[in-house]
């Protein structure tokens, strides 16, 4: 079996499929206009360092770097934050809220029921 290769004008391999094991090498951009089905762990790496990793058994996902969500974000379980949090707008809490340490208020503070200050 021979390997399948596509080269550019200078005989540099741009797309290669290894006939022995099916490994595929693509140099350049890969555009996918449908579903990508991965039946093992999925990782985006820089060298040997995983920058984005999804475990195929648990679904646990690890992201190294900044995660930016520009739309609606829904969390259906516990959110654990190990560092500071900055909110740039109003925080609305519809359930019980518990503070287990000091609460610093740098402006007016009010406790209300509806529109009535208590």
Buried (B, 14 or more C-beta within 10 A) or exposed (E): EEEEEEEEEEEEEEBBBEEEEEEEEEEEEEEEEEEEEEEEEBBEEEEEEBEBBBEEEEEEEEEEEEEEEEEEEEEEEEEEEEEEEEEEEEEEEEEEEEEEEEEEEEEEEEEEEEEEEE
